[in-house]
Amino acid sequence: MLNVLLSPSIERRLSELAKRTGRSESDVARELIESNIEDLEDRYLAESSIAEGGQHLTSDQVRKELGIKN
C-alpha cells in the first residue's frame, strides 16, 4: 500500500480526470506511475552520474555512438 500526499490542485485534477474517464483515482494514479517510471529512473540515473562526474555527451554524440542519423 502506498500513501502519497498531493497538493490540493493535483488532487483536484486527479479526481476530475478519474470522474471524466470513469476510472478510480487509484487506477489513474497507477497508470501515471507505470507510464512514467522509466523516464524518471533514467533522469535520476543521469543526475546521479553527472553529480559523480560521469561522462557527458551531447545528443549528437549519442546519436553517432548509437548509429542514429539526424
All heavy atoms as TSV, in Angstrom:
chain	resi	resn	atom	element	x	y	z
A	1	MET	N	N	0.857	-1.181	0.000
A	1	MET	CA	C	0.000	0.000	0.000
A	1	MET	C	C	0.889	1.226	0.000
A	1	MET	O	O	1.843	1.313	0.753
A	1	MET	CB	C	-0.899	-0.019	1.232
A	1	MET	CG	C	-1.761	1.174	1.387
A	1	MET	SD	S	-3.146	0.870	0.399
A	1	MET	CE	C	-4.431	1.790	0.749
A	2	LEU	N	N	0.571	2.158	-0.846
A	2	LEU	CA	C	1.325	3.389	-0.977
A	2	LEU	C	C	0.417	4.541	-0.601
A	2	LEU	O	O	-0.733	4.613	-1.033
A	2	LEU	CB	C	1.804	3.549	-2.428
A	2	LEU	CG	C	2.560	4.795	-2.790
A	2	LEU	CD1	C	3.905	4.840	-2.052
A	2	LEU	CD2	C	2.795	4.824	-4.288
A	3	ASN	N	N	0.939	5.441	0.195
A	3	ASN	CA	C	0.187	6.613	0.608
A	3	ASN	C	C	0.956	7.835	0.142
A	3	ASN	O	O	2.109	8.019	0.528
A	3	ASN	CB	C	0.024	6.598	2.129
A	3	ASN	CG	C	-1.114	7.457	2.594
A	3	ASN	OD1	O	-1.824	8.055	1.801
A	3	ASN	ND2	N	-1.282	7.512	3.897
A	4	VAL	N	N	0.350	8.667	-0.703
A	4	VAL	CA	C	1.046	9.798	-1.290
A	4	VAL	C	C	0.294	11.090	-0.971
A	4	VAL	O	O	-0.916	11.180	-1.190
A	4	VAL	CB	C	1.146	9.638	-2.827
A	4	VAL	CG1	C	1.849	10.812	-3.452
A	4	VAL	CG2	C	1.842	8.338	-3.181
A	5	LEU	N	N	1.029	12.083	-0.481
A	5	LEU	CA	C	0.434	13.394	-0.242
A	5	LEU	C	C	0.547	14.215	-1.518
A	5	LEU	O	O	1.631	14.355	-2.092
A	5	LEU	CB	C	1.155	14.109	0.894
A	5	LEU	CG	C	1.003	13.500	2.286
A	5	LEU	CD1	C	1.852	14.266	3.290
A	5	LEU	CD2	C	-0.454	13.538	2.710
A	6	LEU	N	N	-0.557	14.753	-1.968
A	6	LEU	CA	C	-0.597	15.567	-3.170
A	6	LEU	C	C	-1.040	16.976	-2.822
A	6	LEU	O	O	-1.790	17.177	-1.862
A	6	LEU	CB	C	-1.583	14.974	-4.184
A	6	LEU	CG	C	-1.341	13.544	-4.640
A	6	LEU	CD1	C	-2.508	13.062	-5.496
A	6	LEU	CD2	C	-0.041	13.453	-5.404
A	7	SER	N	N	-0.598	17.929	-3.614
A	7	SER	CA	C	-1.080	19.293	-3.414
A	7	SER	C	C	-2.573	19.312	-3.749
A	7	SER	O	O	-3.054	18.469	-4.528
A	7	SER	CB	C	-0.323	20.261	-4.318
A	7	SER	OG	O	-0.646	20.029	-5.675
A	8	PRO	N	N	-3.297	20.244	-3.187
A	8	PRO	CA	C	-4.738	20.306	-3.470
A	8	PRO	C	C	-5.044	20.418	-4.962
A	8	PRO	O	O	-5.996	19.799	-5.443
A	8	PRO	CB	C	-5.200	21.551	-2.714
A	8	PRO	CG	C	-4.230	21.666	-1.582
A	8	PRO	CD	C	-2.916	21.220	-2.156
A	9	SER	N	N	-4.238	21.156	-5.712
A	9	SER	CA	C	-4.525	21.327	-7.140
A	9	SER	C	C	-4.315	20.015	-7.905
A	9	SER	O	O	-5.103	19.680	-8.794
A	9	SER	CB	C	-3.670	22.439	-7.747
A	9	SER	OG	O	-2.296	22.117	-7.692
A	10	ILE	N	N	-3.266	19.253	-7.560
A	10	ILE	CA	C	-3.030	17.965	-8.222
A	10	ILE	C	C	-4.099	16.967	-7.812
A	10	ILE	O	O	-4.608	16.202	-8.646
A	10	ILE	CB	C	-1.620	17.426	-7.904
A	10	ILE	CG1	C	-0.550	18.366	-8.468
A	10	ILE	CG2	C	-1.451	16.003	-8.406
A	10	ILE	CD1	C	-0.538	18.464	-9.978
A	11	GLU	N	N	-4.465	16.978	-6.556
A	11	GLU	CA	C	-5.518	16.071	-6.086
A	11	GLU	C	C	-6.838	16.361	-6.814
A	11	GLU	O	O	-7.547	15.436	-7.238
A	11	GLU	CB	C	-5.704	16.211	-4.578
A	11	GLU	CG	C	-6.563	15.137	-3.971
A	11	GLU	CD	C	-6.534	15.143	-2.449
A	11	GLU	OE1	O	-5.667	15.812	-1.856
A	11	GLU	OE2	O	-7.389	14.468	-1.879
A	12	ARG	N	N	-7.145	17.637	-7.010
A	12	ARG	CA	C	-8.364	18.024	-7.721
A	12	ARG	C	C	-8.303	17.562	-9.179
A	12	ARG	O	O	-9.265	17.002	-9.697
A	12	ARG	CB	C	-8.555	19.542	-7.643
A	12	ARG	CG	C	-9.849	20.032	-8.272
A	12	ARG	CD	C	-10.022	21.547	-8.191
A	12	ARG	NE	N	-8.982	22.238	-8.957
A	12	ARG	CZ	C	-7.953	22.907	-8.424
A	12	ARG	NH1	N	-7.813	22.982	-7.114
A	12	ARG	NH2	N	-7.056	23.496	-9.187
A	13	ARG	N	N	-7.148	17.760	-9.834
A	13	ARG	CA	C	-7.003	17.333	-11.229
A	13	ARG	C	C	-7.137	15.817	-11.360
A	13	ARG	O	O	-7.780	15.318	-12.286
A	13	ARG	CB	C	-5.663	17.803	-11.772
A	13	ARG	CG	C	-5.608	19.306	-11.992
A	13	ARG	CD	C	-4.230	19.777	-12.360
A	13	ARG	NE	N	-3.799	19.240	-13.652
A	13	ARG	CZ	C	-2.580	19.391	-14.123
A	13	ARG	NH1	N	-1.658	20.043	-13.443
A	13	ARG	NH2	N	-2.266	18.888	-15.307
A	14	LEU	N	N	-6.530	15.093	-10.434
A	14	LEU	CA	C	-6.621	13.630	-10.436
A	14	LEU	C	C	-8.078	13.186	-10.273
A	14	LEU	O	O	-8.560	12.325	-11.006
A	14	LEU	CB	C	-5.749	13.051	-9.320
A	14	LEU	CG	C	-5.758	11.543	-9.150
A	14	LEU	CD1	C	-5.132	10.865	-10.364
A	14	LEU	CD2	C	-4.999	11.156	-7.886
A	15	SER	N	N	-8.763	13.809	-9.350
A	15	SER	CA	C	-10.159	13.473	-9.101
A	15	SER	C	C	-11.028	13.782	-10.318
A	15	SER	O	O	-11.877	12.969	-10.718
A	15	SER	CB	C	-10.656	14.249	-7.878
A	15	SER	OG	O	-12.013	13.984	-7.639
A	16	GLU	N	N	-10.813	14.938	-10.928
A	16	GLU	CA	C	-11.596	15.318	-12.105
A	16	GLU	C	C	-11.328	14.376	-13.277
A	16	GLU	O	O	-12.248	13.986	-13.992
A	16	GLU	CB	C	-11.291	16.764	-12.497
A	16	GLU	CG	C	-11.862	17.772	-11.516
A	16	GLU	CD	C	-11.418	19.199	-11.798
A	16	GLU	OE1	O	-10.738	19.431	-12.822
A	16	GLU	OE2	O	-11.744	20.068	-10.981
A	17	LEU	N	N	-10.065	14.006	-13.477
A	17	LEU	CA	C	-9.720	13.086	-14.556
A	17	LEU	C	C	-10.362	11.719	-14.331
A	17	LEU	O	O	-10.899	11.107	-15.255
A	17	LEU	CB	C	-8.204	12.952	-14.685
A	17	LEU	CG	C	-7.690	12.027	-15.784
A	17	LEU	CD1	C	-8.188	12.479	-17.157
A	17	LEU	CD2	C	-6.169	11.980	-15.757
A	18	ALA	N	N	-10.317	11.260	-13.103
A	18	ALA	CA	C	-10.933	9.968	-12.776
A	18	ALA	C	C	-12.431	9.999	-13.072
A	18	ALA	O	O	-12.972	9.085	-13.696
A	18	ALA	CB	C	-10.672	9.625	-11.312
A	19	LYS	N	N	-13.091	11.064	-12.660
A	19	LYS	CA	C	-14.538	11.176	-12.904
A	19	LYS	C	C	-14.853	11.234	-14.396
A	19	LYS	O	O	-15.769	10.566	-14.870
A	19	LYS	CB	C	-15.095	12.418	-12.209
A	19	LYS	CG	C	-15.180	12.287	-10.717
A	19	LYS	CD	C	-15.653	13.584	-10.080
A	19	LYS	CE	C	-15.579	13.480	-8.571
A	19	LYS	NZ	N	-15.872	14.761	-7.914
A	20	ARG	N	N	-14.090	12.040	-15.141
A	20	ARG	CA	C	-14.350	12.190	-16.579
A	20	ARG	C	C	-14.115	10.904	-17.350
A	20	ARG	O	O	-14.742	10.673	-18.382
A	20	ARG	CB	C	-13.457	13.292	-17.169
A	20	ARG	CG	C	-13.926	14.693	-16.865
A	20	ARG	CD	C	-13.250	15.724	-17.759
A	20	ARG	NE	N	-11.820	15.560	-17.888
A	20	ARG	CZ	C	-10.898	16.281	-17.260
A	20	ARG	NH1	N	-11.255	17.222	-16.425
A	20	ARG	NH2	N	-9.619	16.052	-17.462
A	21	THR	N	N	-13.200	10.072	-16.871
A	21	THR	CA	C	-12.860	8.849	-17.598
A	21	THR	C	C	-13.534	7.612	-17.022
A	21	THR	O	O	-13.360	6.514	-17.562
A	21	THR	CB	C	-11.336	8.627	-17.610
A	21	THR	OG1	O	-10.862	8.514	-16.262
A	21	THR	CG2	C	-10.623	9.769	-18.315
A	22	GLY	N	N	-14.275	7.756	-15.938
A	22	GLY	CA	C	-14.959	6.621	-15.334
A	22	GLY	C	C	-14.019	5.650	-14.638
A	22	GLY	O	O	-14.352	4.479	-14.478
A	23	ARG	N	N	-12.845	6.135	-14.266
A	23	ARG	CA	C	-11.872	5.292	-13.567
A	23	ARG	C	C	-11.781	5.736	-12.111
A	23	ARG	O	O	-12.186	6.830	-11.762
A	23	ARG	CB	C	-10.496	5.422	-14.219
A	23	ARG	CG	C	-10.416	4.879	-15.622
A	23	ARG	CD	C	-9.043	5.163	-16.227
A	23	ARG	NE	N	-8.864	4.508	-17.501
A	23	ARG	CZ	C	-9.181	5.036	-18.671
A	23	ARG	NH1	N	-9.720	6.232	-18.728
A	23	ARG	NH2	N	-8.969	4.361	-19.781
A	24	SER	N	N	-11.191	4.891	-11.297
A	24	SER	CA	C	-10.954	5.297	-9.916
A	24	SER	C	C	-9.690	6.150	-9.870
A	24	SER	O	O	-8.843	6.100	-10.779
A	24	SER	CB	C	-10.765	4.071	-9.017
A	24	SER	OG	O	-9.530	3.422	-9.312
A	25	GLU	N	N	-9.548	6.953	-8.838
A	25	GLU	CA	C	-8.338	7.755	-8.664
A	25	GLU	C	C	-7.111	6.855	-8.572
A	25	GLU	O	O	-6.051	7.185	-9.106
A	25	GLU	CB	C	-8.457	8.639	-7.421
A	25	GLU	CG	C	-9.477	9.748	-7.588
A	25	GLU	CD	C	-9.606	10.626	-6.365
A	25	GLU	OE1	O	-8.719	10.596	-5.481
A	25	GLU	OE2	O	-10.611	11.365	-6.281
A	26	SER	N	N	-7.250	5.708	-7.928
A	26	SER	CA	C	-6.142	4.757	-7.823
A	26	SER	C	C	-5.724	4.241	-9.187
A	26	SER	O	O	-4.521	4.110	-9.471
A	26	SER	CB	C	-6.513	3.577	-6.926
A	26	SER	OG	O	-6.646	3.987	-5.594
A	27	ASP	N	N	-6.697	3.950	-10.048
A	27	ASP	CA	C	-6.376	3.472	-11.396
A	27	ASP	C	C	-5.625	4.530	-12.195
A	27	ASP	O	O	-4.659	4.230	-12.893
A	27	ASP	CB	C	-7.639	3.055	-12.154
A	27	ASP	CG	C	-8.226	1.750	-11.648
A	27	ASP	OD1	O	-7.492	0.972	-10.989
A	27	ASP	OD2	O	-9.425	1.510	-11.908
A	28	VAL	N	N	-6.070	5.775	-12.100
A	28	VAL	CA	C	-5.408	6.865	-12.822
A	28	VAL	C	C	-3.989	7.053	-12.290
A	28	VAL	O	O	-3.031	7.164	-13.063
A	28	VAL	CB	C	-6.216	8.175	-12.719
A	28	VAL	CG1	C	-5.440	9.340	-13.321
A	28	VAL	CG2	C	-7.571	8.032	-13.398
A	29	ALA	N	N	-3.828	7.072	-10.973
A	29	ALA	CA	C	-2.506	7.239	-10.371
A	29	ALA	C	C	-1.583	6.083	-10.757
A	29	ALA	O	O	-0.412	6.298	-11.093
A	29	ALA	CB	C	-2.627	7.342	-8.849
A	30	ARG	N	N	-2.091	4.857	-10.749
A	30	ARG	CA	C	-1.294	3.691	-11.123
A	30	ARG	C	C	-0.822	3.816	-12.571
A	30	ARG	O	O	0.333	3.573	-12.886
A	30	ARG	CB	C	-2.094	2.401	-10.934
A	30	ARG	CG	C	-1.302	1.135	-11.230
A	30	ARG	CD	C	-2.119	-0.147	-11.038
A	30	ARG	NE	N	-2.867	-0.187	-9.795
A	30	ARG	CZ	C	-4.181	0.011	-9.685
A	30	ARG	NH1	N	-4.926	0.244	-10.749
A	30	ARG	NH2	N	-4.777	-0.045	-8.515
A	31	GLU	N	N	-1.737	4.217	-13.458
A	31	GLU	CA	C	-1.378	4.372	-14.868
A	31	GLU	C	C	-0.317	5.459	-15.055
A	31	GLU	O	O	0.626	5.293	-15.837
A	31	GLU	CB	C	-2.617	4.703	-15.696
A	31	GLU	CG	C	-2.354	4.731	-17.178
A	31	GLU	CD	C	-3.619	4.929	-17.998
A	31	GLU	OE1	O	-4.733	4.717	-17.483
A	31	GLU	OE2	O	-3.466	5.300	-19.176
A	32	LEU	N	N	-0.456	6.557	-14.332
A	32	LEU	CA	C	0.544	7.626	-14.398
A	32	LEU	C	C	1.913	7.132	-13.963
A	32	LEU	O	O	2.925	7.399	-14.620
A	32	LEU	CB	C	0.124	8.803	-13.515
A	32	LEU	CG	C	-0.964	9.705	-14.071
A	32	LEU	CD1	C	-1.513	10.608	-12.971
A	32	LEU	CD2	C	-0.410	10.533	-15.210
A	33	ILE	N	N	1.956	6.400	-12.873
A	33	ILE	CA	C	3.225	5.888	-12.359
A	33	ILE	C	C	3.832	4.895	-13.334
A	33	ILE	O	O	5.011	4.991	-13.692
A	33	ILE	CB	C	3.026	5.255	-10.965
A	33	ILE	CG1	C	2.692	6.347	-9.944
A	33	ILE	CG2	C	4.275	4.480	-10.547
A	33	ILE	CD1	C	2.200	5.820	-8.619
A	34	GLU	N	N	3.014	3.935	-13.798
A	34	GLU	CA	C	3.533	2.900	-14.694
A	34	GLU	C	C	4.028	3.474	-16.017
A	34	GLU	O	O	5.020	3.000	-16.569
A	34	GLU	CB	C	2.461	1.843	-14.947
A	34	GLU	CG	C	2.188	0.983	-13.733
A	34	GLU	CD	C	1.018	0.024	-13.913
A	34	GLU	OE1	O	0.298	0.112	-14.937
A	34	GLU	OE2	O	0.806	-0.807	-13.004
A	35	SER	N	N	3.367	4.502	-16.516
A	35	SER	CA	C	3.749	5.045	-17.819
A	35	SER	C	C	4.909	6.037	-17.736
A	35	SER	O	O	5.476	6.384	-18.772
A	35	SER	CB	C	2.540	5.693	-18.500
A	35	SER	OG	O	2.109	6.827	-17.779
A	36	ASN	N	N	5.271	6.467	-16.535
A	36	ASN	CA	C	6.327	7.472	-16.400
A	36	ASN	C	C	7.530	7.036	-15.588
A	36	ASN	O	O	8.529	7.756	-15.531
A	36	ASN	CB	C	5.740	8.751	-15.789
A	36	ASN	CG	C	4.805	9.446	-16.742
A	36	ASN	OD1	O	5.239	9.993	-17.732
A	36	ASN	ND2	N	3.517	9.388	-16.457
A	37	ILE	N	N	7.479	5.872	-14.965
A	37	ILE	CA	C	8.553	5.491	-14.065
A	37	ILE	C	C	9.883	5.288	-14.789
A	37	ILE	O	O	10.939	5.639	-14.268
A	37	ILE	CB	C	8.177	4.266	-13.201
A	37	ILE	CG1	C	9.165	4.143	-12.043
A	37	ILE	CG2	C	8.097	3.002	-14.030
A	37	ILE	CD1	C	8.684	3.281	-10.914
A	38	GLU	N	N	9.848	4.759	-16.019
A	38	GLU	CA	C	11.097	4.539	-16.747
A	38	GLU	C	C	11.798	5.870	-17.042
A	38	GLU	O	O	13.020	5.975	-16.886
A	38	GLU	CB	C	10.836	3.783	-18.047
A	38	GLU	CG	C	12.116	3.391	-18.752
A	38	GLU	CD	C	11.867	2.508	-19.968
A	38	GLU	OE1	O	10.789	1.907	-20.082
A	38	GLU	OE2	O	12.782	2.426	-20.792
A	39	ASP	N	N	11.040	6.882	-17.436
A	39	ASP	CA	C	11.634	8.196	-17.688
A	39	ASP	C	C	12.234	8.780	-16.413
A	39	ASP	O	O	13.310	9.373	-16.428
A	39	ASP	CB	C	10.602	9.166	-18.251
A	39	ASP	CG	C	10.177	8.823	-19.662
A	39	ASP	OD1	O	10.940	8.126	-20.370
A	39	ASP	OD2	O	9.086	9.269	-20.070
A	40	LEU	N	N	11.542	8.609	-15.308
A	40	LEU	CA	C	12.035	9.128	-14.036
A	40	LEU	C	C	13.292	8.386	-13.590
A	40	LEU	O	O	14.243	8.998	-13.097
A	40	LEU	CB	C	10.935	9.026	-12.974
A	40	LEU	CG	C	11.126	9.827	-11.699
A	40	LEU	CD1	C	11.358	11.297	-11.987
A	40	LEU	CD2	C	9.932	9.654	-10.787
A	41	GLU	N	N	13.311	7.061	-13.788
A	41	GLU	CA	C	14.514	6.288	-13.478
A	41	GLU	C	C	15.702	6.788	-14.301
A	41	GLU	O	O	16.799	6.992	-13.764
A	41	GLU	CB	C	14.287	4.807	-13.771
A	41	GLU	CG	C	13.363	4.112	-12.802
A	41	GLU	CD	C	12.948	2.729	-13.278
A	41	GLU	OE1	O	12.973	2.454	-14.500
A	41	GLU	OE2	O	12.586	1.924	-12.410
A	42	ASP	N	N	15.482	6.998	-15.600
A	42	ASP	CA	C	16.548	7.499	-16.463
A	42	ASP	C	C	17.042	8.862	-16.002
A	42	ASP	O	O	18.245	9.122	-15.966
A	42	ASP	CB	C	16.069	7.596	-17.914
A	42	ASP	CG	C	15.865	6.251	-18.572
A	42	ASP	OD1	O	16.364	5.232	-18.031
A	42	ASP	OD2	O	15.200	6.207	-19.628
A	43	ARG	N	N	16.121	9.726	-15.645
A	43	ARG	CA	C	16.503	11.072	-15.181
A	43	ARG	C	C	17.341	10.998	-13.913
A	43	ARG	O	O	18.379	11.647	-13.809
A	43	ARG	CB	C	15.242	11.900	-14.943
A	43	ARG	CG	C	15.539	13.278	-14.406
A	43	ARG	CD	C	14.266	14.060	-14.188
A	43	ARG	NE	N	14.410	14.872	-13.008
A	43	ARG	CZ	C	13.411	15.383	-12.334
A	43	ARG	NH1	N	12.184	15.156	-12.724
A	43	ARG	NH2	N	13.618	16.118	-11.286
A	44	TYR	N	N	16.895	10.210	-12.943
A	44	TYR	CA	C	17.627	10.110	-11.688
A	44	TYR	C	C	19.004	9.487	-11.892
A	44	TYR	O	O	19.984	9.912	-11.272
A	44	TYR	CB	C	16.835	9.321	-10.651
A	44	TYR	CG	C	15.642	10.053	-10.081
A	44	TYR	CD1	C	14.634	9.368	-9.424
A	44	TYR	CD2	C	15.499	11.427	-10.203
A	44	TYR	CE1	C	13.535	10.021	-8.901
A	44	TYR	CE2	C	14.401	12.093	-9.684
A	44	TYR	CZ	C	13.430	11.390	-9.035
A	44	TYR	OH	O	12.343	12.039	-8.504
A	45	LEU	N	N	19.087	8.477	-12.759
A	45	LEU	CA	C	20.388	7.867	-13.052
A	45	LEU	C	C	21.313	8.870	-13.722
A	45	LEU	O	O	22.506	8.937	-13.398
A	45	LEU	CB	C	20.216	6.633	-13.930
A	45	LEU	CG	C	19.605	5.414	-13.251
A	45	LEU	CD1	C	19.311	4.327	-14.285
A	45	LEU	CD2	C	20.521	4.880	-12.175
A	46	ALA	N	N	20.781	9.667	-14.646
A	46	ALA	CA	C	21.587	10.682	-15.321
A	46	ALA	C	C	22.055	11.745	-14.337
A	46	ALA	O	O	23.228	12.139	-14.343
A	46	ALA	CB	C	20.787	11.328	-16.451
A	47	GLU	N	N	21.169	12.199	-13.480
A	47	GLU	CA	C	21.542	13.202	-12.485
A	47	GLU	C	C	22.614	12.668	-11.547
A	47	GLU	O	O	23.556	13.377	-11.188
A	47	GLU	CB	C	20.318	13.654	-11.687
A	47	GLU	CG	C	19.356	14.508	-12.474
A	47	GLU	CD	C	18.074	14.815	-11.736
A	47	GLU	OE1	O	17.829	14.248	-10.636
A	47	GLU	OE2	O	17.280	15.633	-12.249
A	48	SER	N	N	22.480	11.420	-11.152
A	48	SER	CA	C	23.462	10.787	-10.273
A	48	SER	C	C	24.816	10.679	-10.967
A	48	SER	O	O	25.860	10.965	-10.372
A	48	SER	CB	C	22.971	9.404	-9.855
A	48	SER	OG	O	23.935	8.735	-9.094
A	49	SER	N	N	24.803	10.283	-12.223
A	49	SER	CA	C	26.036	10.157	-12.990
A	49	SER	C	C	26.734	11.502	-13.140
A	49	SER	O	O	27.952	11.614	-12.986
A	49	SER	CB	C	25.736	9.568	-14.369
A	49	SER	OG	O	26.912	9.472	-15.133
A	50	ILE	N	N	25.968	12.539	-13.419
A	50	ILE	CA	C	26.536	13.882	-13.545
A	50	ILE	C	C	27.128	14.336	-12.217
A	50	ILE	O	O	28.241	14.872	-12.171
A	50	ILE	CB	C	25.467	14.875	-14.047
A	50	ILE	CG1	C	25.139	14.568	-15.506
A	50	ILE	CG2	C	25.932	16.313	-13.883
A	50	ILE	CD1	C	23.898	15.281	-16.025
A	51	ALA	N	N	26.401	14.101	-11.133
A	51	ALA	CA	C	26.888	14.510	-9.809
A	51	ALA	C	C	28.174	13.782	-9.433
A	51	ALA	O	O	29.019	14.331	-8.727
A	51	ALA	CB	C	25.805	14.252	-8.754
A	52	GLU	N	N	28.325	12.558	-9.919
A	52	GLU	CA	C	29.515	11.763	-9.613
A	52	GLU	C	C	30.631	11.991	-10.628
A	52	GLU	O	O	31.647	11.297	-10.607
A	52	GLU	CB	C	29.141	10.278	-9.570
A	52	GLU	CG	C	28.208	9.930	-8.430
A	52	GLU	CD	C	27.674	8.511	-8.516
A	52	GLU	OE1	O	28.079	7.761	-9.423
A	52	GLU	OE2	O	26.835	8.163	-7.672
A	53	GLY	N	N	30.446	12.945	-11.543
A	53	GLY	CA	C	31.479	13.239	-12.528
A	53	GLY	C	C	31.489	12.294	-13.700
A	53	GLY	O	O	32.517	12.107	-14.351
A	54	GLY	N	N	30.344	11.697	-13.985
A	54	GLY	CA	C	30.247	10.759	-15.099
A	54	GLY	C	C	30.433	11.441	-16.442
A	54	GLY	O	O	30.490	12.666	-16.547
A	55	GLN	N	N	30.554	10.636	-17.466
A	55	GLN	CA	C	30.780	11.132	-18.818
A	55	GLN	C	C	29.597	11.973	-19.294
A	55	GLN	O	O	28.444	11.626	-19.082
A	55	GLN	CB	C	30.988	9.952	-19.768
A	55	GLN	CG	C	31.337	10.351	-21.168
A	55	GLN	CD	C	31.557	9.144	-22.067
A	55	GLN	OE1	O	31.186	8.028	-21.718
A	55	GLN	NE2	N	32.152	9.364	-23.215
A	56	HIS	N	N	29.898	13.092	-19.946
A	56	HIS	CA	C	28.881	13.963	-20.513
A	56	HIS	C	C	28.938	13.856	-22.029
A	56	HIS	O	O	29.997	14.001	-22.627
A	56	HIS	CB	C	29.119	15.428	-20.113
A	56	HIS	CG	C	29.019	15.677	-18.651
A	56	HIS	ND1	N	30.085	15.524	-17.795
A	56	HIS	CD2	C	27.980	16.060	-17.880
A	56	HIS	CE1	C	29.715	15.822	-16.568
A	56	HIS	NE2	N	28.434	16.135	-16.593
A	57	LEU	N	N	27.808	13.588	-22.643
A	57	LEU	CA	C	27.729	13.507	-24.098
A	57	LEU	C	C	26.631	14.432	-24.601
A	57	LEU	O	O	25.593	14.575	-23.962
A	57	LEU	CB	C	27.412	12.080	-24.554
A	57	LEU	CG	C	28.400	10.985	-24.179
A	57	LEU	CD1	C	27.840	9.619	-24.561
A	57	LEU	CD2	C	29.740	11.214	-24.845
A	58	THR	N	N	26.860	15.028	-25.764
A	58	THR	CA	C	25.807	15.801	-26.401
A	58	THR	C	C	24.857	14.832	-27.086
A	58	THR	O	O	25.183	13.662	-27.306
A	58	THR	CB	C	26.380	16.767	-27.444
A	58	THR	OG1	O	26.952	16.010	-28.511
A	58	THR	CG2	C	27.422	17.693	-26.831
A	59	SER	N	N	23.692	15.328	-27.474
A	59	SER	CA	C	22.742	14.466	-28.182
A	59	SER	C	C	23.338	14.008	-29.515
A	59	SER	O	O	23.112	12.882	-29.947
A	59	SER	CB	C	21.407	15.173	-28.394
A	59	SER	OG	O	21.580	16.364	-29.129
A	60	ASP	N	N	24.127	14.878	-30.165
A	60	ASP	CA	C	24.786	14.479	-31.421
A	60	ASP	C	C	25.773	13.344	-31.184
A	60	ASP	O	O	25.872	12.411	-31.986
A	60	ASP	CB	C	25.508	15.668	-32.061
A	60	ASP	CG	C	24.551	16.674	-32.678
A	60	ASP	OD1	O	23.404	16.283	-33.008
A	60	ASP	OD2	O	24.941	17.850	-32.839
A	61	GLN	N	N	26.515	13.403	-30.076
A	61	GLN	CA	C	27.473	12.346	-29.757
A	61	GLN	C	C	26.750	11.021	-29.490
A	61	GLN	O	O	27.211	9.962	-29.915
A	61	GLN	CB	C	28.323	12.734	-28.553
A	61	GLN	CG	C	29.305	13.846	-28.831
A	61	GLN	CD	C	29.951	14.375	-27.558
A	61	GLN	OE1	O	29.283	14.562	-26.539
A	61	GLN	NE2	N	31.259	14.605	-27.617
A	62	VAL	N	N	25.642	11.088	-28.810
A	62	VAL	CA	C	24.873	9.880	-28.511
A	62	VAL	C	C	24.334	9.276	-29.805
A	62	VAL	O	O	24.421	8.062	-30.018
A	62	VAL	CB	C	23.721	10.179	-27.524
A	62	VAL	CG1	C	22.785	8.984	-27.388
A	62	VAL	CG2	C	24.275	10.590	-26.168
A	63	ARG	N	N	23.780	10.121	-30.673
A	63	ARG	CA	C	23.260	9.625	-31.952
A	63	ARG	C	C	24.370	8.941	-32.750
A	63	ARG	O	O	24.167	7.872	-33.322
A	63	ARG	CB	C	22.652	10.773	-32.759
A	63	ARG	CG	C	21.316	11.224	-32.272
A	63	ARG	CD	C	20.702	12.254	-33.229
A	63	ARG	NE	N	19.569	12.890	-32.615
A	63	ARG	CZ	C	19.605	14.043	-31.941
A	63	ARG	NH1	N	20.726	14.696	-31.798
A	63	ARG	NH2	N	18.528	14.541	-31.404
A	64	LYS	N	N	25.552	9.576	-32.797
A	64	LYS	CA	C	26.680	8.999	-33.538
A	64	LYS	C	C	27.078	7.664	-32.915
A	64	LYS	O	O	27.298	6.679	-33.624
A	64	LYS	CB	C	27.845	9.955	-33.527
A	64	LYS	CG	C	29.028	9.481	-34.337
A	64	LYS	CD	C	30.162	10.506	-34.340
A	64	LYS	CE	C	31.347	9.981	-35.143
A	64	LYS	NZ	N	32.466	10.937	-35.131
A	65	GLU	N	N	27.154	7.616	-31.604
A	65	GLU	CA	C	27.541	6.395	-30.880
A	65	GLU	C	C	26.556	5.262	-31.160
A	65	GLU	O	O	26.942	4.100	-31.280
A	65	GLU	CB	C	27.611	6.687	-29.387
A	65	GLU	CG	C	28.187	5.611	-28.537
A	65	GLU	CD	C	29.707	5.506	-28.648
A	65	GLU	OE1	O	30.377	6.485	-29.000
A	65	GLU	OE2	O	30.201	4.401	-28.371
A	66	LEU	N	N	25.277	5.603	-31.263
A	66	LEU	CA	C	24.244	4.606	-31.493
A	66	LEU	C	C	23.964	4.350	-32.974
A	66	LEU	O	O	23.139	3.490	-33.303
A	66	LEU	CB	C	22.931	5.036	-30.789
A	66	LEU	CG	C	22.995	5.117	-29.263
A	66	LEU	CD1	C	21.697	5.703	-28.725
A	66	LEU	CD2	C	23.283	3.757	-28.658
A	67	GLY	N	N	24.615	5.106	-33.822
A	67	GLY	CA	C	24.399	4.932	-35.258
A	67	GLY	C	C	23.081	5.460	-35.752
A	67	GLY	O	O	22.521	4.969	-36.729
A	68	ILE	N	N	22.587	6.478	-35.085
A	68	ILE	CA	C	21.305	7.079	-35.455
A	68	ILE	C	C	21.587	8.320	-36.303
A	68	ILE	O	O	22.331	9.212	-35.889
A	68	ILE	CB	C	20.482	7.486	-34.205
A	68	ILE	CG1	C	20.208	6.249	-33.354
A	68	ILE	CG2	C	19.205	8.200	-34.602
A	68	ILE	CD1	C	19.601	6.575	-32.001
A	69	LYS	N	N	20.972	8.385	-37.468
A	69	LYS	CA	C	21.166	9.541	-38.346
A	69	LYS	C	C	20.257	10.682	-37.908
A	69	LYS	O	O	19.145	10.462	-37.464
A	69	LYS	CB	C	20.882	9.173	-39.797
A	69	LYS	CG	C	21.858	8.161	-40.330
A	69	LYS	CD	C	21.584	7.836	-41.772
A	69	LYS	CE	C	22.591	6.790	-42.250
A	69	LYS	NZ	N	22.445	6.489	-43.662
A	70	ASN	N	N	20.745	11.895	-38.053
A	70	ASN	CA	C	19.959	13.087	-37.689
A	70	ASN	C	C	18.796	13.308	-38.601
A	70	ASN	O	O	18.701	13.132	-39.696
A	70	ASN	CB	C	20.828	14.343	-37.671
A	70	ASN	CG	C	21.809	14.292	-36.513
A	70	ASN	OD1	O	21.615	13.534	-35.573
A	70	ASN	ND2	N	22.817	15.114	-36.565
